[in-house]
Amino acid sequence: MKFLPALLLPIAFAASLRAEDVRPIPPPGIEIPAADRAEIEAGVKKLGEEIAKLNELGKSNPLVASELPNVEIFHKSADWAVRYGEILDAKQIATAKTHIAQGLERAGVLVPQT
């Protein structure tokens, strides 16, 4: 019982914090122009479709399965930056487009030539 006040102190402190005192980290991103947003979202969708195909192919081809994360990282980079509003500078719009192109290029290399 001697320790009860000591145990309740952190709870009381945490309850005193208010949500409006917390600032978002990272700060909110910039507004992406509609044309750029549409282009990035279309590229993300296309790359996602390629990844789904490679995922199926990877079930029977261990090389494809081991290299698939090298494609997925570019998809996530562009998708998450737009989806979660994490484009903080206009230069990052071009970077997202470049990442989509690199992802599509890597996906094309992984498809076995018949």
Sequence and secondary structure as in RCSB ss.txt:
>XXXX:A:sequence
MKFLPALLLPIAFAASLRAEDVRPIPPPGIEIPAADRAEIEAGVKKLGEEIAKLNELGKSNPLVASELPNVEIFH
KSADWAVRYGEILDAKQIATAKTHIAQGLERAGVLVPQT
>XXXX:A:secstr
 TTHHHHHHHHHHHHH  GGG   SS       HHHHHHHHHHHHHHHHHHHHHHHHHTT HHHHHHTHHHHHHH
HHHHHHHHTT   STHHHHHHHHHHHHHHHHHHHHS   
